[in-house]
């Protein structure tokens, strides 16, 4: 069902007035001119002779409109309706209603009123999103995403959202700032909005959604409004550190002779090492060596799974899984080691965690466990902690321990030992079970240079087999939380204005593992902050704990950003327990955004029906307009000006007002007319103004019964969209008055509205001709008298209407509400 709207107006007859067929007229403004042309004429009730004219405007409307018979609303008041059954964008224009009243005393008098029909359209489903994804995109590269959509009327915005698999809620990445200039008769506003995010490995298999919104779409979250989204995005990233699981998993990784174990290696990367694509590059490789100095032997495995059956003592040693992947001509690998001990339950062994994690400036225990076999002995000085020498593959001794009860623990004199000696202590070896012991070096204050590989070494002495040294390796990873950003430079110029961009820069230590910087926007009118942008992750380096990152953005600001605050927050995986925006942060002062003055709004106090006030009463007109600087600044440039004119062609008179408030006291009939409030503001050498009119009618209450009024209203309003669906929503009448010079009385319409049920009869034609002769005679003979009476009857003045109406539709093209708004005049000079 197409969208429809009723163009409705009402008129009231005075006691001595008559109306004939064809003198009730609806007109439309001709495109590109100030002239009007007739669309349709109506006849008084009972006649039914309503018809369209042959003008261009009439021909455009004729086949999709119908003229309803004039109906009585009450005593001497009648309603005229043209129903547009299929509203189109071309219908958006100014319409004029005209009624010619014929009076034997004063002659003919034509009254007019004006309205603007505003056609609105909801934003539409975006067009196809061009394929934004290169086959070769990898982490820390820029991705270009482009969305094209009709943002509706009034023009709305395009928003880009990111959906990651591991996160339930989408993240708003950016929204368009371009707002096309609204043009009469145009309902399609195509906007292209592109973003260029830097993607990380967390964006692998993410989906990016483009949604479109304008003020007509409500009832669902912004991300669910008309939208299109990309396919899942493939982001290549290098393989990470593998993880090994043992089945079965025995204490101390000690297995008996003849048993079996399965080692499964998994590592994250894209492409995955387990992929079937290019197995020469993307793969897992298992190697083995019995002693640290031995050459590694490659073992047969199946996609990272190493099966060891019928274990023997000779299988004791270090098993290393190395994961490989590659993309874009580059290859990467990462390894992890697992120690296995094969023998009886009491065979000697050394065990240590593969990775030890410590927090910068905190303390950490570097500990290892060893078990002494039944025929083995351990002596002082042969229980050793070693550290890997920087830039080499060799280890050097840090400290030696004595067996439990010996107490002769000491640091060596190597460079690594000297770095630790003054902030570490060697604890006495303690038993932890049958023939099992623990050696601990406690680092009291961890430094970043402590991040390296450490090796525990125990030499066991056996009378039958001789000495045997068993080692185990751990890697100490030092982590550091992200820190408070440094001061944000004063990056906001004092003369920033809407639709321009400015630079925001934030520098911070993002900690280790390196985190990222996020920029948030806080607007007064929004409850929650919006994540505007976030920096990409950077790789960590051994021995480095401070990662200073500078992240800059250049947002385009709108009037909604006036007095906004922009916050830079820093985060890494060590910070938890609070929302990201509340983690270490700095924020700007409130940002002042200049924007031109908008359409004013006038409120009347008291607000009486039809703006009709009695003589000697008072009214205050308060004018308020949004702008920055505000017109209420009142400094010569930024101000409100009130003017008045009695008739449309008169010269306006400036009135005295106080900061937009106009006080009218002891009203007289001569105060009837048009009051215009103009709001001014200016900035950066540019000046703007915007005006609104208000009609006031001042009447002598002793003569109000002699007024004749004509009025128009609209009861159902619609909005155009390309699907052309409609439902009507009833609202209260909104009226605009225009009056004849005669007073109202109780005469019935049958006495004064000349009608013909069967068309124009001969008698009606004769009556019409006689009346025309009378009219001509009156015009020629009584012109001066008529003019004088007209000047003395302010209630007969045409009300210069400034009423417009708009239609609002929901996403299903169903009208939501109807608004009657003042006609606006906006100028820039």
Secondary structure, DSSP 8 states (H G I E B T S, - for coil): ----EEEEEEEE--TTEEB-TT-EEEEEE-TTSS-EEEEEEE--TTT---EE-SSHHHHHHHTTEEEEEEEEEETTEEEEEEEESS--GGG-SEEEEEEEEEETTTEEEEEEEEEEEE--B-------------TT-BTT-EEEEEEEEE-TBTT-EEEEEEE-TT-SS-EEEEE--------TT----EEEEEEEEE--GGGTTBEEEEEEE-TT--SS-GGGSSEEE---B--BB-----EEEEES--GGGEE-TT--EEEEEE---BS-TT-SS-TTTSEEEEEEESSTTS--EEE--BTTEEEE-S--GGG-EEEEEEEEEEETTEEEEEEEEEEEEES-TT--EEE--SEEEEETTS-EEEEEEEE--TTEE--TT-EEEEEE-TTSS-EEEEEEE--TTT---EE-SSHHHHHHHTTEEEEEEEEEETTEEEEEEEESS--GGG-SEEEEEEEEEETTT--EEEEEEEEEEEEB-------------TT-BTT-B--EEEEEE-TBTT-EEEEEEE-TT-SS-EEEEE-------TT----EEEEEE--B--GGGTTBEEEEEEE-TT--SS-GGGSSEEE---B--BB-----EEEEES--GGGEEETT--EEEEEE---BS-GGG-SSSSEEEEEEESSTTS--EEE--BTTEEEE-S--GGG-EEEEEEEEEEETTEEEEEEEEEEEEEE-TTSGGG-EEEEEE-S------TT------------EEEEESS---S--HHHHB---TTS--HHHHHHHHHHHHHHHHHHHHSHHHHHHHHHH-GGGS-----EEEEEEE-TTS-EEEEEEEE-EEEEE-
